[in-house]
C-alpha cells in the first residue's frame, strides 16, 4: 500500500505525542483523532518505514462511549485533516478518559524507557485555593497563546504537523480575554503573534514577524502572582500557560518536600524567574541558601529581584550542564557538605535534563532531588539514569493535567538518595 490509500483500522492503544495505535495486516499504524476501542476509516500519509505507518482519521465507523463532540469545532473529525486546527488533540475525548490515556502513556514510558515495573503514577486536576477551579470541560485555561501569520496575512493556529495556518472563529482553550484579543486580529506580517495575559488581566499582543530576527523594542515587565507573592517576568519570557499551573506546582512541591534545612545549600535548576527557588525559600525560611540557575540573562535578572527577601538567595546566569559540572569540580568540602543536606529542584524543558546533567546532579550527592517534568518519555529516561546512580522515586510520580484537551501533561517526582548505594 502507499500514501493516499484508505484503510479501516481498529484502534488498540495510545502512543506518546497525541496519536493512537492501530494495526493493519500486522503493521503498526499511528493515527490521530481516535480513541482506543474505536474502528476508524483513515487515509495513509506515510508508508515509507517498514516498522510503522502514519495515517489521518477521516471517519468514525464504531465510536467509543468516551467520544464527545470536539470542544473545538475547527478541530473536529468532520473537518478535512489539512484544515483541522492544531493544539487540542484530545479534545474529542471525555476529560476523565483523557487523563487515563495520559496515565497509560506514563506507564508505558516508565516500563519501556525507564525499565521500571509497578511504578506508581497518580493523576490530579489543577487546583489553587481560592482561585476559580478548572472548568468542567477543561477549557478557558490558556493565558498564553501563539498564533501564526502566513504570506497571505491569514492569522490562526497551524494545522497539526504542518505549517498551514487555519483561520478560526474561536479559541476555546484560551481565557475569555485572550480569545477576544486573538479573534480581533485580522492580518499581520508573516511570522508569529503571541498573546500574553499576566495577573493584571490585560492581554498583551506581541507581533514577532519573520522579517525581524529578534523581537523589536524592550520587553514589558509584567507581574505574575502565586498566592501572596509577586514575580516579575518579561512579557516575552517563560511562565506557565495554564492559569492555575504555577499555583498548583508550588503546592505540589510544598506538599512533597515539607520543611527543608535552612542551613543546607539548595539549587533551583532551569530556574526561570525564580518560582521554585521562592518555594524552597518559603520552605526553609528567611535565611535559606538557594541558588537559581538559568541560561536566560533577563530571566536571571528578574529572579534576583524576585528572590530579594532571602539573604542567602542568588540567581546565576549559566547553562545548567556547565554549572553542575563546575560546581562538582570546584565545591569546597564545606559546600559539598551543605549540598549533601540540600534539595536540587529541576524543571527542564521538554527534552528533559539528559544524562550529563543527571550525572552532574548525582555527583553533588544532594539529599533530595525534585524533578518537575513536562514529557513522560524524557522523565522516564532521566529517572532511569538517576536510579542507576542511586536515587529512587519511592513515592512514584504525581502527574497533573495542566494541559487539558491536549496530550501534554506535567509531573513531579521526588527522588531520595539510596542509603546503600553510592553515586558515581
N, C-alpha and C positions, 0 to 999 in steps of 0.2 A: 504494500500500500504506500501511498505518497501523500504529501501535504495537499489539503483540499478535499480528500476523501471523507465521507460521512461514516460514522460508526455509532452503534448503540453500546453503551458502557454501563456496567454495574459498578457503582462506586462503593468501595470497601473500607476506606480509611482517609485520614487527613495527613498531610505532609507539612513540613516546615515551609513557611513562605506564603501561606494563604491559598495553597492548591490542595486538591483532593486526589486520592489514589484510586485508579481503576485498572483493569487488565483486559487486554484484547488478545486472544489466542496465546495467552501466557506472558505477554509482554506488558510491563508497567506503562500506564498512560497517566500523566498528570493533567488534571482538568480543573479549572476554577469554577466558581458559581454553582457548586453542587453541595451535597450533604451525604455522608456515609449512609448507605442503605437505599439510596435512590438509583433509578435507572434513567440515564440521560442520553439524548442524541447529541453528538458532538462532531465537530469538524477538526480533522488533524491539522496541526500547524507546523509541526517539526518532526520529521521521521528520520532525521539524519543519524541518530545514535542507535546503536544496536541494543543498548541496555534499557532505554525508555524512550517513549514518545511524549509529545505535548499536544494538547487539543484545546478547543474552546467550546463550551457548552452552548447549545442552540435551543434546546427544548427539554423540558422535564417530562419523561414518559411515565414515571412512577415516583410520586413525590413523597418525601419524608414527612411524618407528622410534625417535625420541628421546622418545616419550611413556613415562612411567613411572607407577606408582601414586602419587598425590599424597602428598607427605611428611606432609601434614596431612589426615587423613580428613575433618575438618569442612569443608575447602575443596574437596573433590573434586567433579568434574562430576556425579557421581551424586546430589549433594545439590541440592535446589531452589535456584536462584540467590539468592532472597531470604533463604536461611538459610545460605549459604556463609560461612565465616569469612574476613575480610579480613586482608591483611598478608603473604600468601605467594603472590603472583600468578604466580610462575614455578615453583611447587612441583611442577607436573606434568611438568616438562621435565628431562631429564638434565642434570647440572650442567655438563658441557662445552658442551652446546648453549646453556644459559642464557648462558654467558659469550660465546659467539659472537653471540647475539642482542643482548647489550649492546654489543658492538663494532659491530654493524650500526646500532644507534641512534646511537652516537657518529659513525660515518662519515656517516650521513645528516644529522645536525645540523651537522657541520663543513662539509659541502658545501652544504647548503640554507640554513642560517642564517649560517654563518661565511664562506661563499663561498670555501672552501679546496678545492683539488684535490690528490689524492695526499698527504693529511696523515697521517703515520704515527700509529697508535694501537695500543698493546700492552695486553694484559690479563694480570694475575697474581693469584695467590692471596695472602691474608693470611698472613704468617709473622712470627714474633718469637722467634728464637733458641731458648732453652731451654724456652719455654712449649709446652704441648701444641699440636700442629698442628691445622689445620682438620679437621673430621670429613669422612669420605668423601662423605657426602650433604649437607653444608652445613647441618647442624642444630646446636643446642646452643650458639649464639654470643651470643644477646642477653642482656646484663647489665642492660638497662633495658627495661621493658615497661609500656605504658599500657593499662589496661582501662577499660571504661565500665560505668556502672550506670544502668539505666533506671528509669522511675517505679514499676515493679513490684519493684524490688530485684534484678533479674537482673544478673549480673556476667559480662562477657566482652568480646571484641573486637566491633567493628562489622562487619556485612556490608559488602562492597565498595560504595562510592559510596552509602552510606545511613547513617542513624543508628539502625539496628536492631541491638540487642545480641544476640549469638549466644552462648549458653552452650556451653562446650566441655569435653571430657574430657582434653585435653592441649594443650600449647603447645610443639611440637617445635623451634621456633626459639630458645626461651629456654634458658638454662642450667638444669641439673637443679634447682638450689636455687631459682631464680626460678619455675620451673614448679611446684614443690611448694608454694611460698608462694601462688602465684596460685590454684591449684586448691583451696586451703584457704579461699578467700574465698567465702562462701555468699550474702551480701547486703550492702547498703550503702545510703547515702543517694544519691539521683540525682546523677550527676556523673562523676568520673573517679577511678581509683585507679592510682597509679604504684608500680611495684616497682623497686627500685634495689639492685644488688649491687656494691659497691665492692671494692677489693682485699682487704679483710679477709674476704670471703666471706659475710658476714652480710647477709641481704636486709632492706632497709627497706621497709615498706608505708606509703605516703603517700596518705591519703584527700584528695580535692580536690572536695568537694561543690559543686554548683551554687549552693547557698544562701550560700556564702561567696565574696565577690568576690575575696578574696585568701587564700592559704594561711595557716592559723592557726598561731600559735606561731613560735618561732625555728627556722630550719633547722638540721639537724645538719651539722656539718662532718665530711666523710669524707675518707679518703686514697685516692688512686689512685697506682699505681706504673707507671713506664715504665723498664725496666732497673733501675738502682740509684737512680733519682731518684723522690722522692715529690712529689705535687701535692695540695694541699688544695683541696677543692671542696665546695660545698653539696650536700646530698643531693638537693635540687630543681634544682641547677644543671646546666649542659650538660657532658656528657662523651660521648665516642664510645660507641655502644652495643655494637659488636662487641668481644668480649673481647680481640682482637688488634689492634684498629684503631689505637689511639694508638701502639703499638709499631711497627706496620707503616708508618704515615705518617711517624713520626720517622725510621725507617730510610731510607725513600724520599727524604725531604728531604735527609738527610745524604749519601746517595749522589749525589744530583743536584748539590748545592751544593759539597761538599767543604769545604776550608778557606776561610774568609771573612776579610776585612780587619778586624782588631780596632779600627783607628783610624777606620774609616768609621762612619756612622750608619745603623743597620738598624731597620726598622719591622716589627712584627707586628700586622697589622690584623685586626679581629674576633678579638682575641687570647684571649678567654675567660680561663681561669685561668693562661695563660702557657705552654702546652705547646710551641708553636713558638718562642716567644721564648727558652725554655730551650734548644731545639735550636740556635738561632742563637748563643746564648751559648756552648754547647759547641763550636761550630764556630769561634768567634772567640777563645775563651779568657777568663780571669777579668776582663779589663779591657774586654770588648766593650761598646760603647754600643748598646743596643737598647731601643726603646720599644714597649710593648704597648698597643694602643688597643682599648677595649671599652666598649660603652654601658651594660652592666650593672654597677652600682656594687659589688655583692657580689663578682662575679667579679673585678673590678679589685682589690678589697681582697685577695683571695686571690692574685692574680697578683703583687702587690707582695711578699707573703710568699714565694711560690714562687720568685721571682727574686732573693732577697736576697743570694745569693752573688756576684752580678755587680755590681761597684761602679758600672758605667755603665748599669745597667738601671733602668728605671722603668715604672710602669703608670699609664696615664691613662684616666679615665672620660670618654668623649666619643663622639658619633656619628662614624663614620668619614668620612662625606662632609664634615662640618664640620671635622674635624681636618685632613684633607689640604688642604682649601681654605684654611684659616687658615695652615697651615704654608707653603703655596706663596706666600701673600701676604706673610708676615712673616719667613720664614727669612733669616738674615744670609748674606752671601757665604760666610763660613766654614762655616756649617751647610749651605748648598747644595752646597758642595764635598764635604763628608763624606757627604751624602745621595747624591751622584752616584757615589760609590765603593761604596755600600752595597747591601743587599738589601731589597726590600719583599716580605714574605710576607703573603698574604691568604688567609683561609679564610672566605668569606662564607656566609650562609645560602642556602637552596635557590634563592632568586630571583636569586642572583649579585650581583656588585658594582654593575653598571649603569654607564651612560655617564658620569655625573657623577664617580663615584669613580675610574673608569679614567682619565678626563682629568686628575683631580687628581693621581693617581699619576704619570702620564706627565709632568706639569708639574714634578715633583720630579726627574725625569731620573735615576732610580736605575740602577745598572749592570745589575742583575738583578731580575726580578720572579718570584716563585714563587707560583703560583696553585693552591690546593687547592680542588677543586670537588666538589659532590655532585649536580650536574644537568648533563647533556650539552648541553642547549639553551642554558641560561644561560652555560655556559662558552664555547660556540661563538660566541655573540653578543659576549661580552666579549673573546674573543681577536681577533675582527674589529676591534673598536674599538682594542685595543692595536696591532694590525698597522697600522691606518691612522695611528697616532701614532708609529710607528717601533720597535715591539717585536715580535720574532719568536720563536716557539717552535720553534727549529730542530731540536730533538731530538724533536719531536712531543709526544704525550700518553701518560703512563703511567696506565692505568686499573687499579684494584684492586677485587676483588669482596668488598667489606666488608659486603654485604647479600645473601648467597646465598639463593636461593629467592624473592627478590623482584626487581622490575625496577630497583631502585635500585643505584647504583654510585658509587664515589669515584674521583677522578682527580687527578693532579698534572701541571701544565705549567710548565716553567721558560722564561721569556722573557728574551731579551737585547736590549739596545739596539742598533739598527742603526747601524753607524758612518757610513753615508752618508745617514742620514735624520735630520732634526731634528724633535723632538716639538713640537707647537704646541697 
